[in-house]
Each structure stands twice: as C-alpha cells, then as structure tokens.
Amino acid sequence: MTATIAPSTGQASSVARRNASSGSPYEATIGFSRATRVGTHIAVSGTAPIWPDGGLVLDAHAQARRCWEIAIAALEELGGTVADVVRTRQYITHADSADPVSQAHGEVFGHIRPASTMVIVAGLLDPRWLVEVELDAIVAD
C-alpha cells in the first residue's frame, strides 16, 4: 500500500496558527518554522547551537545553553514563557555530553521540571554540534 502525499496548498487551516522564524535560509525550502503556535500549544523545532555570528563553541554545556536561549526566544515570540514548558527533548551525539547537557537543562528548567527525554543519536546535521533540543509548551488563551 502506498500513500499519496499532496503538496502544501498554502490554504489556511480552520485553527489559527502563528509561526516564529529563526531567519534560517532553509525554512522555506525545507518547509519548517523555528516554532509554531496552534491554540494554546507551542512546539519549538529542533534547535541547534548556532551563535548570531555563525560561530560555534565546542563545549557541550555552552552548546546546550545556546540551544535553550534560541528555543526560549522563539517560545517567547509566540507568547509563551519558560514556566509554560511541559516537555523537552535533547539529542546528544556522545554519552560524555550527558552530564554537561543535563546541567544546562537543570539551570533552565530545574524549578519547572517538565517531562523530558535525552537520547544519543548517531549524528546531527553539523558534525560539530554536540546537542540539539526541542520543547513543547501549553500557554493560557
């Protein structure tokens, strides 16, 4: 059995949707947004540790902190706050990154304690990235 996938028509959904852009040149070609809000749910896409100047620090804790800064900025752009976060996901490329990445997560979310998952993956888009993160939040109407 094969499924046919129709291309996006650009037609509006019956549910209000707001998107936040990261400014990535890939958003249009890949067809994604840094974050999307539908109703009271905000989903923030996989967020990599890229600094404004395009640079990169090869330290797992610093990379994780940068990922959370970017993800939280997108969350706030759509009307959410860190206190609204209900789930996080962290993808790491090496087991030895678990402690520094966990420490960064605790610094941001320790008082909120959302549901969270950390998995070791074979690799990320840029081989220098040690971590990539995602989050979901539920906000008030």
N, C-alpha and C positions, 0 to 999 in steps of 0.2 A: 504494500500500500504506500503510495506517495502522496504527499500533501502539496498543494499548490499555495504558494505564499504570494499574495498580491502586494505590489509595491505601495508604499505610503502615498496616500492621496492628498495629504495636507488638509483634509477636511476636519473640522472641529469635532471633538468628542462631545457627548452630552454632559460630561463632567468638566468643570473648569480646571484648566491645567496652566501652571506657571513654571517656566524653566529659568534656571540660572546658568549663565555661561562662564566658562573659565577663560575664554578667549583663545582656546586651543584651535589651531587651524584644522584639526581633524574632526571637530564636532559636526560640521556639515557633511563631510564625505563619509564618515562612519555612521552618522545619524544618532548622536547622543548629546546629552546635556550634562554639565557638572552635577546638577541637581534638578529634581522635578518635584513640584508640589501638586497633589490632587486632593482636594478637600483638606482634611487635617493631617494627611500623611506626606512627609517629605522623605525622599530617597536621594542619597548622595552617592554618585557613581564612584567606581574605583579611582582613588586619588593617589597620585604618585608624588614623591618628594622633590619637586622642582622649585627652585628659588626664582624670584622675579627676574633676575639677570640671566636665567637659564642655567645657572651653576648647580653644582651638586656637592654635598658633603658625604664622604664615605664612612659615616658613623650611623649605626642603626638607631640609636636614641634620637639623634638630631634629625634623621630622616623621618622617623615616626612623628616627632613633634611638628615638623613641617607639613606632613600629610594632614595631621589633625587641624593645623592652622587653616589650610586651604579648604578642607571639608567643612569646618565650622563657619568659615566666611560664607560659603555657599548656603549653608543652613540658615544663617542669619539674614542673608539676602532675601530668602523666601519667608521670613517671619518667624523662624524657629530660634531656640536657644539651646545651649548645651543641656540644660535641665529637661528638655523635651526628648532627648535621645533615648530610644528604647532598645536599640540593637546596634552592635558594631561588629565588623569583620576585619581581621588583619591577616594579610597574606605575607608570609616571610619566606625568604629563599634559603635560609640556613638556620638550623636549630640553635646555634650560638647567638642568634639575634633575638631569641625569645625573651630573655631577661631584660635587655635594654628597651625593646619594643613594649613589653608589658609595663615597665616602669613609666614610660611616656603615657601609656593608656591610663594608668593609675593616677598620674598627675592631672590629667584632664577629666577623667570620669570617676575617680575614686569615691566622691561623695554622692554620685548618681547610681553607679553600679548597674549599667544596662546589661541585658543579655549580650554575650559576646562569644565570638569564635576566633581562634587563631589556627591557621593551617600552614604547613610548609608546602610550598609549591616548587616545581622544577625550575621555574624562572619567571621573570617579569619582562615586559616589553623592552626595557633598557637593562642590560646585564649588570649595570652599576647600582640599580635600585635594590635595596635590601628588604623593603617593605612597601606595601600598598594597602590602603584602608578604604572601607565603605561604612556608611551609617544610615540608619533609619530613625525617624523621629515622628512623634504624634504631637500635634500642636492644637491649641484651642482654636475654635472657629473665629 
